[in-house]
Amino acid sequence: MKSTTIASEKTRPFYVKLKRSPMADWFIPEIIKNTKIKKQKLPKTSLKGEFQIKRFGYFHKHAWYFFENDDVTGWLPLKSVRNNYRRLAVEPVTSDNHQVVASYLAVAKMMLNYAGAPVSDTEMNDLFELSVDEVPLPADFFTVIVDQIGSFKNLSGKKLRRLRSHLRRERPIMMWLGSNNSHPQTAILLTGFNKKVFFYLDPSTGNVHAITKKALLKRWKAARHLAISY
């Protein structure tokens, strides 16, 4: 492949952050074949924030991420992006707080939607012959995930390192959590991580939250370390 060759493809949207380095404060507005790279400084207001990535490219023998922020759009060199930060841009789906099974169905819907294989509420509800207070198991979601996406990954009991690797591949993780003094038993959708915490979507509110590794492992253990993806 020649250095001026452009190769790019769309990816599921996700967020990254830049390395804390003066060498990681630039971007290029556009990639044009047979032209030299013209670096531009990023606005200082953007340097510490997230960049939403929508496309991956290869140009001048380097990998690039295409981002779209409110104040600037362009390409970031992959070498400028932190390896210990990733957050998937999953659209939230909320559940009925009065039904135990509802949180699991909402999380499964978020995961399928992000994969580009949406399932309607009616279709999802018809898959289960469960009472509103019954907790579904990973096997209950096998058929719908395989039918819609074509693959199923049982991540139950895996190390956190494996979960991070899966998230880096733009694949959110449905995780079962046990109850504690302030939270009921539920499902969440893991969407990302940094060095100290994991990010997840709470189906009861539709909000993104951060949880420490210690707290996550404690509640995950209480739910027998159940987790699935695709």
N, CA and C atoms as a LAMMPS dump frame, in Angstrom:
ITEM: TIMESTEP
0
ITEM: NUMBER OF ATOMS
690
ITEM: BOX BOUNDS ff ff ff
-5.0000000000000000e+02 5.0000000000000000e+02
-5.0000000000000000e+02 5.0000000000000000e+02
-5.0000000000000000e+02 5.0000000000000000e+02
ITEM: ATOMS id mol type element x y z
1 1 1 N 0.847 -1.198 0
2 1 2 C 0 0 0
3 1 3 C 0.88 1.244 0
4 2 1 N 0.652 2.17 -0.934
5 2 2 C 1.433 3.392 -1.005
6 2 3 C 1.082 4.325 0.144
7 3 1 N 2.006 5.213 0.461
8 3 2 C 1.806 6.101 1.606
9 3 3 C 0.654 7.056 1.407
10 4 1 N 0.291 7.337 0.135
11 4 2 C -0.789 8.281 -0.128
12 4 3 C -2.134 7.593 -0.293
13 5 1 N -2.163 6.28 -0.167
14 5 2 C -3.416 5.557 -0.315
15 5 3 C -4.345 5.829 0.867
16 6 1 N -5.615 6.052 0.564
17 6 2 C -6.611 6.298 1.601
18 6 3 C -7.512 5.083 1.724
19 7 1 N -7.635 4.561 2.919
20 7 2 C -8.574 3.47 3.177
21 7 3 C -9.326 3.813 4.448
22 8 1 N -10.649 3.779 4.401
23 8 2 C -11.42 4.112 5.602
24 8 3 C -12.718 3.343 5.614
25 9 1 N -13.276 3.185 6.796
26 9 2 C -14.556 2.505 6.942
27 9 3 C -15.281 3.042 8.156
28 10 1 N -16.61 2.949 8.111
29 10 2 C -17.416 3.415 9.234
30 10 3 C -17.269 2.456 10.406
31 11 1 N -17.469 2.992 11.595
32 11 2 C -17.459 2.183 12.8
33 11 3 C -18.632 2.599 13.671
34 12 1 N -19.019 1.763 14.589
35 12 2 C -20.035 2.164 15.554
36 12 3 C -19.489 3.336 16.361
37 13 1 N -20.275 4.357 16.63
38 13 2 C -19.739 5.542 17.298
39 13 3 C -19.261 5.255 18.722
40 14 1 N -18.131 5.839 19.072
41 14 2 C -17.595 5.716 20.423
42 14 3 C -16.764 6.95 20.732
43 15 1 N -16.442 7.109 22.019
44 15 2 C -15.69 8.27 22.475
45 15 3 C -14.289 7.872 22.916
46 16 1 N -13.336 8.753 22.617
47 16 2 C -11.959 8.57 23.073
48 16 3 C -11.485 9.87 23.71
49 17 1 N -10.341 9.807 24.384
50 17 2 C -9.667 10.992 24.892
51 17 3 C -8.214 10.966 24.435
52 18 1 N -7.615 12.147 24.391
53 18 2 C -6.237 12.258 23.944
54 18 3 C -5.249 11.993 25.078
55 19 1 N -4.079 11.55 24.709
56 19 2 C -2.997 11.394 25.676
57 19 3 C -2.608 12.76 26.237
58 20 1 N -2.125 12.756 27.467
59 20 2 C -1.668 14.004 28.085
60 20 3 C -0.241 14.299 27.622
61 21 1 N -0.149 14.785 26.411
62 21 2 C 1.154 15.046 25.82
63 21 3 C 1.041 16.235 24.872
64 22 1 N 2.043 17.134 24.856
65 22 2 C 2.013 18.259 23.919
66 22 3 C 2.1 17.814 22.463
67 23 1 N 2.468 16.547 22.255
68 23 2 C 2.556 16.008 20.9
69 23 3 C 1.215 15.474 20.408
70 24 1 N 0.199 15.517 21.277
71 24 2 C -1.11 14.948 20.928
72 24 3 C -2.188 16.019 20.843
73 25 1 N -1.807 17.233 20.461
74 25 2 C -2.771 18.337 20.458
75 25 3 C -3.116 18.82 19.052
76 26 1 N -2.985 17.94 18.055
77 26 2 C -3.239 18.357 16.683
78 26 3 C -4.148 17.373 15.952
79 27 1 N -4.654 17.819 14.808
80 27 2 C -5.507 16.997 13.959
81 27 3 C -5.326 17.482 12.52
82 28 1 N -5.924 16.778 11.57
83 28 2 C -5.983 17.282 10.201
84 28 3 C -7.458 17.372 9.805
85 29 1 N -7.871 18.487 9.193
86 29 2 C -9.29 18.681 8.867
87 29 3 C -9.83 17.658 7.878
88 30 1 N -9 17.263 6.918
89 30 2 C -9.45 16.292 5.931
90 30 3 C -8.261 15.548 5.353
91 31 1 N -8.54 14.358 4.843
92 31 2 C -7.514 13.544 4.202
93 31 3 C -7.732 13.621 2.696
94 32 1 N -6.717 14.093 1.986
95 32 2 C -6.807 14.231 0.538
96 32 3 C -5.684 13.422 -0.097
97 33 1 N -6.048 12.603 -1.051
98 33 2 C -5.084 11.725 -1.704
99 33 3 C -3.985 12.536 -2.402
100 34 1 N -2.769 12.008 -2.298
101 34 2 C -1.598 12.595 -2.961
102 34 3 C -1.237 13.989 -2.445
103 35 1 N -1.605 14.276 -1.207
104 35 2 C -1.225 15.556 -0.596
105 35 3 C -0.534 15.299 0.733
106 36 1 N 0.271 16.241 1.159
107 36 2 C 0.937 16.128 2.438
108 36 3 C -0.038 16.413 3.576
109 37 1 N 0.266 15.86 4.732
110 37 2 C -0.561 16.104 5.911
111 37 3 C -0.347 17.534 6.392
112 38 1 N -1.435 18.247 6.607
113 38 2 C -1.373 19.613 7.115
114 38 3 C -1.958 19.639 8.519
115 39 1 N -1.079 19.657 9.496
116 39 2 C -1.497 19.618 10.896
117 39 3 C -2.12 20.95 11.316
118 40 1 N -3.143 20.837 12.193
119 40 2 C -3.724 22.014 12.818
120 40 3 C -3.861 21.764 14.308
121 41 1 N -3.696 22.815 15.095
122 41 2 C -3.852 22.7 16.532
123 41 3 C -5.323 22.538 16.891
124 42 1 N -5.601 21.668 17.837
125 42 2 C -6.954 21.534 18.365
126 42 3 C -7.26 22.697 19.301
127 43 1 N -8.516 23.133 19.379
128 43 2 C -8.875 24.175 20.354
129 43 3 C -8.552 23.706 21.77
130 44 1 N -8.019 24.592 22.583
131 44 2 C -7.649 24.22 23.947
132 44 3 C -8.841 23.695 24.737
133 45 1 N -10.027 24.202 24.403
134 45 2 C -11.236 23.759 25.119
135 45 3 C -11.583 22.308 24.82
136 46 1 N -11.012 21.749 23.766
137 46 2 C -11.338 20.375 23.376
138 46 3 C -10.347 19.344 23.888
139 47 1 N -9.157 19.795 24.289
140 47 2 C -8.062 18.863 24.555
141 47 3 C -8.354 17.851 25.657
142 48 1 N -9.075 18.28 26.711
143 48 2 C -9.324 17.381 27.84
144 48 3 C -10.662 16.653 27.74
145 49 1 N -11.434 16.954 26.706
146 49 2 C -12.755 16.353 26.567
147 49 3 C -12.755 15.093 25.715
148 50 1 N -13.95 14.589 25.458
149 50 2 C -14.125 13.398 24.633
150 50 3 C -14.235 13.787 23.154
151 51 1 N -13.814 12.872 22.301
152 51 2 C -13.978 13.014 20.863
153 51 3 C -14.82 11.835 20.375
154 52 1 N -15.912 12.141 19.687
155 52 2 C -16.751 11.055 19.186
156 52 3 C -16.213 10.571 17.844
157 53 1 N -15.894 9.288 17.792
158 53 2 C -15.318 8.678 16.601
159 53 3 C -16.404 7.968 15.798
160 54 1 N -16.378 8.201 14.464
161 54 2 C -17.376 7.581 13.599
162 54 3 C -16.765 6.836 12.415
163 55 1 N -15.465 6.996 12.234
164 55 2 C -14.818 6.353 11.087
165 55 3 C -13.353 6.068 11.424
166 56 1 N -12.859 4.967 10.881
167 56 2 C -11.461 4.585 11.044
168 56 3 C -10.802 4.65 9.679
169 57 1 N -9.585 5.215 9.603
170 57 2 C -8.92 5.34 8.317
171 57 3 C -7.446 5.002 8.369
172 58 1 N -6.868 4.809 7.188
173 58 2 C -5.434 4.53 7.062
174 58 3 C -4.878 5.42 5.958
175 59 1 N -3.853 6.208 6.299
176 59 2 C -3.306 7.181 5.367
177 59 3 C -1.867 7.504 5.757
178 60 1 N -0.974 7.623 4.775
179 60 2 C 0.433 7.902 5.051
180 60 3 C 1.024 6.909 6.058
181 61 1 N 0.645 5.642 5.905
182 61 2 C 1.158 4.547 6.73
183 61 3 C 0.786 4.68 8.208
184 62 1 N -0.261 5.439 8.499
185 62 2 C -0.712 5.609 9.878
186 62 3 C -2.225 5.395 9.966
187 63 1 N -2.668 4.985 11.159
188 63 2 C -4.1 4.816 11.407
189 63 3 C -4.673 6.122 11.952
190 64 1 N -5.93 6.417 11.586
191 64 2 C -6.569 7.674 11.965
192 64 3 C -8.001 7.43 12.408
193 65 1 N -8.49 8.286 13.303
194 65 2 C -9.884 8.287 13.725
195 65 3 C -10.54 9.574 13.234
196 66 1 N -11.696 9.443 12.592
197 66 2 C -12.466 10.627 12.194
198 66 3 C -13.428 10.983 13.319
199 67 1 N -13.399 12.247 13.748
200 67 2 C -14.247 12.677 14.861
201 67 3 C -15.126 13.852 14.446
202 68 1 N -16.23 13.997 15.151
203 68 2 C -17.144 15.12 14.955
204 68 3 C -17.494 15.693 16.32
205 69 1 N -16.976 16.863 16.619
206 69 2 C -17.343 17.587 17.833
207 69 3 C -18.084 18.859 17.44
208 70 1 N -18.686 19.506 18.408
209 70 2 C -19.469 20.704 18.107
210 70 3 C -18.627 21.807 17.476
211 71 1 N -17.386 21.959 17.944
212 71 2 C -16.57 23.09 17.501
213 71 3 C -15.512 22.739 16.463
214 72 1 N -15.293 21.462 16.198
215 72 2 C -14.251 21.072 15.249
216 72 3 C -14.495 19.649 14.752
217 73 1 N -14.091 19.396 13.505
218 73 2 C -14.247 18.084 12.878
219 73 3 C -12.984 17.757 12.099
220 74 1 N -12.571 16.501 12.146
221 74 2 C -11.372 16.121 11.393
222 74 3 C -10.869 14.747 11.773
223 75 1 N -9.579 14.538 11.571
224 75 2 C -8.949 13.241 11.795
225 75 3 C -7.881 13.336 12.884
226 76 1 N -7.939 12.408 13.824
227 76 2 C -6.934 12.293 14.887
228 76 3 C -6.031 11.106 14.585
229 77 1 N -4.724 11.24 14.774
230 77 2 C -3.848 10.066 14.633
231 77 3 C -4.087 9.104 15.795
232 78 1 N -4.176 7.841 15.489
233 78 2 C -4.432 6.843 16.518
234 78 3 C -3.382 6.891 17.624
235 79 1 N -2.158 7.24 17.28
236 79 2 C -1.076 7.281 18.269
237 79 3 C -1.285 8.372 19.319
238 80 1 N -2.194 9.327 19.064
239 80 2 C -2.471 10.387 20.028
240 80 3 C -3.579 10.028 21.013
241 81 1 N -4.243 8.9 20.796
242 81 2 C -5.414 8.516 21.585
243 81 3 C -5.006 7.605 22.745
244 82 1 N -5.598 7.864 23.907
245 82 2 C -5.322 7.024 25.086
246 82 3 C -5.796 5.594 24.857
247 83 1 N -4.982 4.661 25.263
248 83 2 C -5.371 3.252 25.176
249 83 3 C -6.23 2.826 26.359
250 84 1 N -6.234 3.627 27.434
251 84 2 C -6.971 3.247 28.644
252 84 3 C -8.265 4.039 28.806
253 85 1 N -8.81 4.522 27.682
254 85 2 C -10.103 5.216 27.741
255 85 3 C -10.927 4.854 26.513
256 86 1 N -12.157 4.407 26.784
257 86 2 C -13.093 4.103 25.696
258 86 3 C -14.504 4.18 26.273
259 87 1 N -15.406 4.811 25.536
260 87 2 C -16.814 4.838 25.948
261 87 3 C -17.681 4.768 24.694
262 88 1 N -18.488 3.728 24.594
263 88 2 C -19.33 3.525 23.427
264 88 3 C -20.535 4.461 23.474
265 89 1 N -20.871 5.02 22.32
266 89 2 C -21.973 5.989 22.228
267 89 3 C -23.295 5.256 22.01
268 90 1 N -23.755 4.577 23.048
269 90 2 C -24.987 3.788 22.992
270 90 3 C -26.184 4.671 23.334
271 91 1 N -27.238 4.588 22.526
272 91 2 C -28.462 5.322 22.819
273 91 3 C -29.196 4.636 23.971
274 92 1 N -29.608 5.386 24.994
275 92 2 C -30.265 4.768 26.153
276 92 3 C -31.677 4.276 25.864
277 93 1 N -32.053 3.218 26.554
278 93 2 C -33.425 2.705 26.573
279 93 3 C -33.792 2.542 28.038
280 94 1 N -34.91 3.107 28.451
281 94 2 C -35.307 3.025 29.858
282 94 3 C -36.328 1.908 30.067
283 95 1 N -36.423 1.469 31.313
284 95 2 C -37.301 0.35 31.652
285 95 3 C -38.305 0.751 32.715
286 96 1 N -39.286 -0.107 32.911
287 96 2 C -40.272 0.055 33.975
288 96 3 C -39.634 -0.38 35.288
289 97 1 N -39.468 0.572 36.209
290 97 2 C -38.785 0.273 37.473
291 97 3 C -39.53 -0.739 38.34
292 98 1 N -40.796 -0.967 38.058
293 98 2 C -41.598 -1.852 38.908
294 98 3 C -41.534 -3.313 38.454
295 99 1 N -40.831 -3.58 37.354
296 99 2 C -40.735 -4.938 36.86
297 99 3 C -39.265 -5.359 36.803
298 100 1 N -38.944 -6.437 37.495
299 100 2 C -37.561 -6.912 37.528
300 100 3 C -37.073 -7.259 36.128
301 101 1 N -37.896 -7.979 35.371
302 101 2 C -37.477 -8.435 34.05
303 101 3 C -37.276 -7.281 33.08
304 102 1 N -37.916 -6.14 33.327
305 102 2 C -37.88 -5.028 32.383
306 102 3 C -36.471 -4.475 32.188
307 103 1 N -35.669 -4.434 33.257
308 103 2 C -34.315 -3.894 33.118
309 103 3 C -33.472 -4.763 32.199
310 104 1 N -33.66 -6.076 32.258
311 104 2 C -32.891 -6.986 31.417
312 104 3 C -33.289 -6.848 29.951
313 105 1 N -34.579 -6.686 29.702
314 105 2 C -35.045 -6.507 28.332
315 105 3 C -34.555 -5.177 27.759
316 106 1 N -34.557 -4.126 28.579
317 106 2 C -34.095 -2.816 28.126
318 106 3 C -32.61 -2.844 27.784
319 107 1 N -31.821 -3.511 28.611
320 107 2 C -30.381 -3.609 28.356
321 107 3 C -30.114 -4.406 27.078
322 108 1 N -30.84 -5.492 26.896
323 108 2 C -30.679 -6.281 25.67
324 108 3 C -31.035 -5.451 24.44
325 109 1 N -32.068 -4.63 24.547
326 109 2 C -32.453 -3.775 23.43
327 109 3 C -31.366 -2.761 23.107
328 110 1 N -30.769 -2.154 24.138
329 110 2 C -29.69 -1.194 23.906
330 110 3 C -28.531 -1.852 23.162
331 111 1 N -28.19 -3.06 23.58
332 111 2 C -27.086 -3.767 22.959
333 111 3 C -27.382 -4.082 21.5
334 112 1 N -28.593 -4.555 21.223
335 112 2 C -28.985 -4.884 19.851
336 112 3 C -29.077 -3.63 18.985
337 113 1 N -29.606 -2.554 19.546
338 113 2 C -29.695 -1.3 18.792
339 113 3 C -28.317 -0.806 18.371
340 114 1 N -27.369 -0.868 19.303
341 114 2 C -26.019 -0.389 19.006
342 114 3 C -25.365 -1.232 17.915
343 115 1 N -25.695 -2.504 17.886
344 115 2 C -25.144 -3.407 16.865
345 115 3 C -25.815 -3.217 15.513
346 116 1 N -26.825 -2.348 15.453
347 116 2 C -27.544 -2.12 14.198
348 116 3 C -28.577 -3.179 13.906
349 117 1 N -29.065 -3.852 14.963
350 117 2 C -30.062 -4.913 14.801
351 117 3 C -31.203 -4.697 15.794
352 118 1 N -31.949 -3.593 15.652
353 118 2 C -32.995 -3.269 16.628
354 118 3 C -34.133 -4.284 16.655
355 119 1 N -34.697 -4.45 17.833
356 119 2 C -35.849 -5.33 18.049
357 119 3 C -36.923 -4.509 18.758
358 120 1 N -38.161 -4.632 18.323
359 120 2 C -39.244 -3.856 18.921
360 120 3 C -39.577 -4.368 20.316
361 121 1 N -40.285 -3.54 21.092
362 121 2 C -40.706 -3.948 22.43
363 121 3 C -41.565 -5.206 22.367
364 122 1 N -42.452 -5.256 21.392
365 122 2 C -43.344 -6.423 21.26
366 122 3 C -42.555 -7.684 20.974
367 123 1 N -41.589 -7.578 20.041
368 123 2 C -40.775 -8.745 19.701
369 123 3 C -39.966 -9.211 20.899
370 124 1 N -39.41 -8.273 21.638
371 124 2 C -38.598 -8.634 22.796
372 124 3 C -39.455 -9.28 23.883
373 125 1 N -40.599 -8.7 24.162
374 125 2 C -41.47 -9.248 25.208
375 125 3 C -41.993 -10.634 24.847
376 126 1 N -42.21 -10.861 23.553
377 126 2 C -42.733 -12.159 23.117
378 126 3 C -41.712 -13.28 23.256
379 127 1 N -40.45 -12.916 23.419
380 127 2 C -39.405 -13.928 23.534
381 127 3 C -39.403 -14.621 24.881
382 128 1 N -40.024 -13.965 25.874
383 128 2 C -39.926 -14.48 27.234
384 128 3 C -41.296 -14.814 27.81
385 129 1 N -41.337 -15.965 28.421
386 129 2 C -42.541 -16.366 29.152
387 129 3 C -42.219 -16.292 30.635
388 130 1 N -41.8 -15.106 31.05
389 130 2 C -41.381 -14.89 32.423
390 130 3 C -42.362 -13.973 33.128
391 131 1 N -42.488 -14.156 34.424
392 131 2 C -43.27 -13.207 35.199
393 131 3 C -42.457 -11.926 35.33
394 132 1 N -43.12 -10.839 35.701
395 132 2 C -42.437 -9.547 35.785
396 132 3 C -41.375 -9.539 36.884
397 133 1 N -41.416 -10.494 37.8
398 133 2 C -40.459 -10.536 38.903
399 133 3 C -39.397 -11.612 38.724
400 134 1 N -39.348 -12.24 37.56
401 134 2 C -38.394 -13.315 37.321
402 134 3 C -37.164 -12.783 36.588
403 135 1 N -36 -13.265 36.986
404 135 2 C -34.74 -12.813 36.383
405 135 3 C -34.347 -13.756 35.246
406 136 1 N -34.206 -13.228 34.011
407 136 2 C -33.772 -14.084 32.905
408 136 3 C -32.295 -14.425 33.025
409 137 1 N -31.862 -15.462 32.343
410 137 2 C -30.479 -15.916 32.348
411 137 3 C -29.85 -15.682 30.982
412 138 1 N -28.523 -15.744 30.871
413 138 2 C -27.877 -15.52 29.576
414 138 3 C -28.446 -16.38 28.445
415 139 1 N -28.748 -17.631 28.747
416 139 2 C -29.266 -18.524 27.706
417 139 3 C -30.589 -18.046 27.129
418 140 1 N -31.36 -17.271 27.908
419 140 2 C -32.64 -16.767 27.418
420 140 3 C -32.476 -15.779 26.269
421 141 1 N -31.28 -15.178 26.147
422 141 2 C -31.039 -14.181 25.108
423 141 3 C -30.274 -14.745 23.916
424 142 1 N -29.906 -16.026 23.994
425 142 2 C -29.071 -16.614 22.942
426 142 3 C -29.737 -16.526 21.565
427 143 1 N -30.973 -16.942 21.476
428 143 2 C -31.646 -17.015 20.171
429 143 3 C -31.794 -15.647 19.518
430 144 1 N -32.269 -14.658 20.277
431 144 2 C -32.494 -13.341 19.675
432 144 3 C -31.187 -12.688 19.249
433 145 1 N -30.112 -12.852 20.024
434 145 2 C -28.832 -12.237 19.67
435 145 3 C -28.234 -12.91 18.436
436 146 1 N -28.277 -14.227 18.381
437 146 2 C -27.745 -14.943 17.214
438 146 3 C -28.576 -14.641 15.972
439 147 1 N -29.912 -14.624 16.12
440 147 2 C -30.774 -14.345 14.967
441 147 3 C -30.561 -12.936 14.426
442 148 1 N -30.353 -11.974 15.314
443 148 2 C -30.25 -10.581 14.895
444 148 3 C -28.841 -10.175 14.487
445 149 1 N -27.827 -10.72 15.177
446 149 2 C -26.451 -10.261 14.956
447 149 3 C -25.583 -11.344 14.315
448 150 1 N -25.862 -12.613 14.64
449 150 2 C -25.085 -13.702 14.064
450 150 3 C -24.004 -14.258 14.949
451 151 1 N -23.828 -13.678 16.137
452 151 2 C -22.826 -14.207 17.07
453 151 3 C -23.29 -13.965 18.499
454 152 1 N -22.787 -14.769 19.409
455 152 2 C -23.143 -14.68 20.827
456 152 3 C -21.901 -14.975 21.643
457 153 1 N -21.58 -14.094 22.595
458 153 2 C -20.416 -14.298 23.455
459 153 3 C -20.864 -14.373 24.908
460 154 1 N -20.565 -15.491 25.54
461 154 2 C -20.83 -15.625 26.97
462 154 3 C -19.573 -15.191 27.714
463 155 1 N -19.645 -14.022 28.348
464 155 2 C -18.497 -13.461 29.052
465 155 3 C -18.592 -13.674 30.56
466 156 1 N -19.454 -14.572 30.975
467 156 2 C -19.628 -14.844 32.403
468 156 3 C -18.316 -15.319 33.024
469 157 1 N -17.943 -14.684 34.136
470 157 2 C -16.758 -15.094 34.872
471 157 3 C -15.436 -14.677 34.261
472 158 1 N -15.451 -13.899 33.195
473 158 2 C -14.199 -13.494 32.556
474 158 3 C -13.502 -12.393 33.368
475 159 1 N -12.214 -12.249 33.168
476 159 2 C -11.441 -11.214 33.839
477 159 3 C -11.815 -9.841 33.293
478 160 1 N -11.609 -8.809 34.115
479 160 2 C -11.908 -7.45 33.664
480 160 3 C -11.069 -7.073 32.449
481 161 1 N -9.886 -7.611 32.364
482 161 2 C -9.029 -7.359 31.204
483 161 3 C -9.702 -7.826 29.914
484 162 1 N -10.383 -8.96 29.988
485 162 2 C -11.104 -9.486 28.813
486 162 3 C -12.285 -8.58 28.469
487 163 1 N -12.962 -8.054 29.479
488 163 2 C -14.099 -7.169 29.226
489 163 3 C -13.632 -5.88 28.554
490 164 1 N -12.517 -5.331 29.001
491 164 2 C -11.984 -4.119 28.369
492 164 3 C -11.646 -4.391 26.904
493 165 1 N -11.04 -5.527 26.653
494 165 2 C -10.682 -5.88 25.276
495 165 3 C -11.924 -5.961 24.394
496 166 1 N -13.001 -6.49 24.945
497 166 2 C -14.249 -6.612 24.198
498 166 3 C -14.835 -5.227 23.921
499 167 1 N -14.773 -4.339 24.881
500 167 2 C -15.278 -2.975 24.7
501 167 3 C -14.46 -2.224 23.658
502 168 1 N -13.173 -2.481 23.596
503 168 2 C -12.332 -1.843 22.577
504 168 3 C -12.763 -2.244 21.169
505 169 1 N -13.418 -3.352 21.044
506 169 2 C -13.896 -3.816 19.734
507 169 3 C -15.28 -3.241 19.409
508 170 1 N -15.686 -2.225 20.158
509 170 2 C -16.991 -1.561 19.986
510 170 3 C -18.145 -2.529 20.213
511 171 1 N -18.041 -3.352 21.266
512 171 2 C -19.108 -4.287 21.593
513 171 3 C -19.492 -4.132 23.067
514 172 1 N -20.653 -3.513 23.334
515 172 2 C -21.087 -3.339 24.723
516 172 3 C -21.394 -4.681 25.369
517 173 1 N -21.437 -4.686 26.693
518 173 2 C -21.592 -5.934 27.448
519 173 3 C -22.788 -5.834 28.389
520 174 1 N -23.693 -6.782 28.268
521 174 2 C -24.823 -6.885 29.188
522 174 3 C -24.36 -7.643 30.427
523 175 1 N -24.499 -6.999 31.585
524 175 2 C -23.985 -7.593 32.825
525 175 3 C -25.071 -7.654 33.888
526 176 1 N -25.122 -8.774 34.582
527 176 2 C -26.039 -8.96 35.707
528 176 3 C -25.371 -8.436 36.975
529 177 1 N -26.098 -7.67 37.781
530 177 2 C -25.58 -7.179 39.051
531 177 3 C -26.504 -7.592 40.19
532 178 1 N -25.893 -8.016 41.307
533 178 2 C -26.677 -8.364 42.478
534 178 3 C -27.093 -7.122 43.255
535 179 1 N -27.99 -7.293 44.172
536 179 2 C -28.497 -6.174 44.969
537 179 3 C -27.539 -5.851 46.111
538 180 1 N -27.654 -4.614 46.613
539 180 2 C -26.959 -4.222 47.83
540 180 3 C -27.872 -3.302 48.623
541 181 1 N -27.355 -2.61 49.608
542 181 2 C -28.206 -1.785 50.477
543 181 3 C -28.933 -0.669 49.747
544 182 1 N -28.343 -0.168 48.665
545 182 2 C -28.94 0.978 47.973
546 182 3 C -29.389 0.697 46.549
547 183 1 N -29.107 -0.514 46.031
548 183 2 C -29.476 -0.829 44.652
549 183 3 C -30.112 -2.215 44.58
550 184 1 N -31.183 -2.36 43.8
551 184 2 C -31.805 -3.673 43.633
552 184 3 C -31.04 -4.514 42.612
553 185 1 N -31.373 -5.781 42.54
554 185 2 C -30.795 -6.641 41.509
555 185 3 C -31.245 -6.134 40.148
556 186 1 N -30.342 -6.095 39.193
557 186 2 C -30.675 -5.506 37.895
558 186 3 C -29.666 -5.948 36.842
559 187 1 N -29.871 -5.479 35.621
560 187 2 C -28.889 -5.625 34.552
561 187 3 C -28.421 -4.235 34.16
562 188 1 N -27.184 -4.137 33.715
563 188 2 C -26.652 -2.883 33.204
564 188 3 C -25.966 -3.167 31.877
565 189 1 N -25.661 -2.117 31.144
566 189 2 C -24.9 -2.268 29.914
567 189 3 C -23.556 -1.571 30.08
568 190 1 N -22.494 -2.37 30.166
569 190 2 C -21.146 -1.793 30.221
570 190 3 C -20.83 -1.168 28.87
571 191 1 N -20.41 0.096 28.894
572 191 2 C -20.149 0.808 27.647
573 191 3 C -18.723 1.347 27.549
574 192 1 N -17.938 1.252 28.609
575 192 2 C -16.598 1.785 28.506
576 192 3 C -15.805 1.695 29.795
577 193 1 N -14.644 2.33 29.788
578 193 2 C -13.741 2.247 30.932
579 193 3 C -12.682 3.34 30.825
580 194 1 N -12.07 3.642 31.959
581 194 2 C -10.797 4.357 31.97
582 194 3 C -9.882 3.605 32.925
583 195 1 N -8.851 4.244 33.39
584 195 2 C -7.867 3.542 34.217
585 195 3 C -8.437 3.078 35.545
586 196 1 N -9.438 3.817 36.078
587 196 2 C -9.921 3.541 37.425
588 196 3 C -11.346 2.99 37.491
589 197 1 N -12.177 3.285 36.494
590 197 2 C -13.593 2.922 36.583
591 197 3 C -14.09 2.309 35.281
592 198 1 N -15.299 1.739 35.383
593 198 2 C -16.041 1.318 34.204
594 198 3 C -17.251 2.242 34.05
595 199 1 N -17.678 2.448 32.807
596 199 2 C -18.877 3.226 32.528
597 199 3 C -20.002 2.276 32.145
598 200 1 N -21.219 2.613 32.591
599 200 2 C -22.36 1.771 32.235
600 200 3 C -23.619 2.614 32.089
601 201 1 N -24.561 2.076 31.331
602 201 2 C -25.878 2.683 31.177
603 201 3 C -26.847 1.995 32.121
604 202 1 N -27.557 2.803 32.902
605 202 2 C -28.542 2.306 33.854
606 202 3 C -29.909 2.338 33.181
607 203 1 N -30.555 1.197 32.974
608 203 2 C -31.85 1.184 32.272
609 203 3 C -32.974 1.845 33.062
610 204 1 N -32.808 2.011 34.36
611 204 2 C -33.868 2.645 35.154
612 204 3 C -33.922 4.151 34.926
613 205 1 N -32.804 4.745 34.502
614 205 2 C -32.75 6.196 34.29
615 205 3 C -32.325 6.579 32.877
616 206 1 N -31.627 5.684 32.188
617 206 2 C -31.083 6.011 30.879
618 206 3 C -29.814 6.823 30.952
619 207 1 N -29.257 6.967 32.157
620 207 2 C -28.056 7.782 32.349
621 207 3 C -26.789 6.928 32.361
622 208 1 N -25.671 7.57 32.005
623 208 2 C -24.365 6.918 32.089
624 208 3 C -23.796 7.153 33.479
625 209 1 N -23.296 6.096 34.106
626 209 2 C -22.686 6.188 35.43
627 209 3 C -21.291 5.575 35.391
628 210 1 N -20.48 5.945 36.369
629 210 2 C -19.156 5.345 36.547
630 210 3 C -19.166 4.518 37.822
631 211 1 N -18.473 3.385 37.798
632 211 2 C -18.389 2.519 38.963
633 211 3 C -16.958 2.009 39.095
634 212 1 N -16.434 1.982 40.305
635 212 2 C -15.069 1.515 40.509
636 212 3 C -14.97 0.019 40.235
637 213 1 N -13.778 -0.432 39.937
638 213 2 C -13.577 -1.855 39.667
639 213 3 C -13.985 -2.702 40.877
640 214 1 N -13.651 -2.232 42.083
641 214 2 C -13.977 -2.981 43.295
642 214 3 C -15.482 -3.106 43.487
643 215 1 N -16.211 -1.993 43.311
644 215 2 C -17.658 -2.021 43.484
645 215 3 C -18.327 -2.87 42.41
646 216 1 N -17.812 -2.784 41.189
647 216 2 C -18.381 -3.584 40.101
648 216 3 C -18.201 -5.07 40.359
649 217 1 N -16.997 -5.464 40.759
650 217 2 C -16.728 -6.88 41.012
651 217 3 C -17.585 -7.427 42.146
652 218 1 N -17.832 -6.598 43.165
653 218 2 C -18.639 -7.037 44.303
654 218 3 C -20.069 -7.332 43.88
655 219 1 N -20.675 -6.415 43.117
656 219 2 C -22.061 -6.614 42.7
657 219 3 C -22.166 -7.669 41.601
658 220 1 N -21.148 -7.771 40.75
659 220 2 C -21.154 -8.795 39.711
660 220 3 C -21.039 -10.183 40.335
661 221 1 N -20.22 -10.302 41.358
662 221 2 C -20.077 -11.579 42.055
663 221 3 C -21.405 -12.004 42.669
664 222 1 N -22.16 -11.026 43.209
665 222 2 C -23.457 -11.328 43.826
666 222 3 C -24.464 -11.838 42.804
667 223 1 N -24.186 -11.615 41.516
668 223 2 C -25.064 -12.118 40.452
669 223 3 C -24.402 -13.264 39.691
670 224 1 N -23.46 -13.941 40.352
671 224 2 C -22.781 -15.126 39.812
672 224 3 C -21.954 -14.812 38.564
673 225 1 N -21.482 -13.583 38.449
674 225 2 C -20.581 -13.18 37.352
675 225 3 C -21.174 -13.455 35.975
676 226 1 N -22.454 -13.188 35.803
677 226 2 C -23.101 -13.403 34.511
678 226 3 C -22.911 -12.176 33.608
679 227 1 N -22.567 -12.424 32.358
680 227 2 C -22.405 -11.348 31.379
681 227 3 C -22.413 -11.926 29.97
682 228 1 N -22.985 -11.174 29.027
683 228 2 C -23.04 -11.633 27.643
684 228 3 C -22.801 -10.461 26.684
685 229 1 N -22.46 -10.796 25.456
686 229 2 C -22.319 -9.809 24.393
687 229 3 C -22.456 -10.545 23.065
688 230 1 N -21.867 -9.967 22.032
689 230 2 C -21.932 -10.598 20.719
690 230 3 C -20.56 -10.538 20.033
